[in-house]
Amino acid sequence: MMMFRSRPMMSGPLRGGKAVQAAALLFSLDGIPLLVNGQQIGTSTHPCMTTSIFQWNLSIRSLDRNGLFPYYQKLIALKKELPALRSGRREEIPIHGRKAAFAFRRWEAGLNVFSVMNMSETPVPVDLTLPLEACGLDSGRLYYLTDMLGGGL
């Protein structure tokens, strides 16, 4: 089970951008994403505590002070919508000169999904070469990539 509650040199739960990055990575990798009780709302309590995180008379969405619940809904929808994110096919794409960034592609039935993750604290430009031949794409054509989470090109 992958649980992104903390990372080396940092105590406590992931918050803000790091929680979003960890969630995107979890849902874009192979397998079934597993969340612990409260992770989808960014709770700061331990998942095995005896006090309930959720309250019977309140919705999970109403307890989300970090705005993560709609983001997890989007990730779940993409995992359902894109067969490539459910296939066992994954290949790393080398990123030139950036150790904090990680890229890979997932594919199924002619659909390629490229994931590029920036694991640093700040934005970084990346230079990568997509494996056009392996993707069945013509190197003489122009292609546009769509940001499936943000909606941009």
C-alpha positions in Angstrom: 0.0 0.0 0.0 1.3 3.4 -0.9 0.6 6.1 1.7 1.9 9.6 1.2 1.7 10.9 4.8 5.3 12.1 5.2 8.6 12.2 3.5 12.2 12.2 4.7 13.3 15.4 6.5 9.7 16.5 7.0 7.3 15.6 9.8 3.6 15.5 9.5 1.2 15.1 6.6 1.7 16.3 3.1 0.0 19.6 2.4 -0.7 21.8 -0.5 1.4 21.2 -3.6 3.1 18.1 -2.2 -0.2 16.4 -1.4 -1.4 17.2 -5.0 1.8 15.8 -6.5 1.7 12.7 -4.4 -2.0 12.1 -5.3 -1.3 12.5 -9.0 1.7 10.1 -8.9 -0.4 7.5 -6.9 -3.2 7.6 -9.4 -1.0 7.6 -12.5 1.1 4.5 -11.5 0.1 0.9 -11.9 -2.3 -0.8 -9.5 -5.2 0.3 -7.4 -4.7 3.6 -5.5 -5.3 3.0 -1.8 -6.1 5.9 0.5 -6.2 5.9 4.3 -9.2 7.3 6.2 -9.1 11.1 5.7 -6.3 11.3 3.1 -8.8 12.6 0.5 -9.4 15.7 2.5 -5.8 16.2 3.8 -6.5 15.4 7.4 -3.6 15.9 9.8 -4.6 13.1 12.2 -3.2 9.6 12.2 -5.3 7.0 10.3 -5.2 4.5 13.2 -6.3 6.9 15.9 -9.4 6.0 18.0 -11.2 9.3 17.3 -13.3 9.3 14.1 -12.1 11.7 11.4 -15.6 11.9 9.8 -18.8 12.9 11.5 -22.1 11.1 10.6 -24.1 14.3 10.0 -21.5 16.0 7.8 -20.4 15.2 4.2 -16.7 14.4 3.5 -16.7 17.4 1.2 -17.8 19.7 4.0 -14.8 18.6 6.1 -12.3 19.3 3.3 -10.4 22.5 4.4 -7.6 21.9 1.9 -9.6 21.6 -1.3 -8.3 18.1 -2.0 -11.6 16.3 -2.3 -12.5 17.6 -5.8 -9.0 16.9 -7.0 -9.3 13.3 -5.9 -12.6 13.1 -7.7 -10.9 14.3 -10.9 -8.1 11.7 -10.4 -10.6 8.9 -9.9 -12.6 10.0 -13.0 -9.4 10.0 -15.2 -8.4 6.5 -13.9 -11.8 5.3 -14.9 -11.9 7.2 -18.3 -8.4 6.4 -19.6 -7.7 2.6 -20.1 -4.0 3.5 -20.3 -4.0 4.4 -16.6 -5.3 0.9 -15.8 -3.0 -1.1 -18.0 0.1 -2.7 -16.9 2.2 -0.9 -19.5 4.5 1.7 -18.3 7.8 3.1 -19.6 10.0 5.7 -18.1 10.8 8.7 -20.3 14.3 10.2 -19.7 14.3 13.8 -18.6 17.5 15.6 -19.6 19.3 17.5 -16.8 16.6 17.5 -14.1 16.8 15.1 -11.2 13.7 16.4 -9.4 11.4 15.6 -12.4 10.2 12.2 -13.4 8.3 11.3 -16.6 6.7 8.1 -17.9 4.1 7.0 -20.4 1.3 4.6 -20.0 -0.6 3.2 -23.0 -3.4 0.9 -24.1 -5.2 0.4 -27.4 -3.5 3.3 -29.2 -3.9 5.8 -26.4 -0.8 7.2 -24.8 -0.8 9.0 -21.5 2.4 10.9 -20.6 3.0 11.9 -17.0 5.6 14.4 -16.1 6.0 15.0 -12.3 8.0 17.8 -10.7 9.0 16.6 -7.3 10.9 19.8 -6.4 9.6 22.7 -4.3 9.7 25.1 -7.2 8.7 25.0 -10.9 11.4 23.6 -13.3 11.5 23.5 -17.1 12.0 20.0 -18.5 13.4 18.8 -21.7 12.3 15.4 -22.7 12.1 13.4 -25.9 8.9 11.5 -26.4 9.3 8.0 -27.9 7.3 8.7 -31.1 8.1 5.5 -32.8 7.2 3.3 -29.8 3.9 5.3 -29.6 3.1 4.6 -33.2 3.3 8.4 -34.0 4.7 10.0 -37.2 7.7 12.1 -36.4 6.8 14.3 -39.4 3.5 15.5 -37.9 2.8 18.1 -35.2 1.1 16.8 -32.0 -0.3 18.7 -29.1 -0.3 17.4 -25.5 -3.3 18.2 -23.3 -3.0 18.8 -19.6 -5.7 16.3 -18.3 -5.7 17.8 -14.8 -5.4 21.5 -15.6 -7.1 21.4 -19.1 -4.4 23.4 -20.9 -2.3 22.5 -23.9 
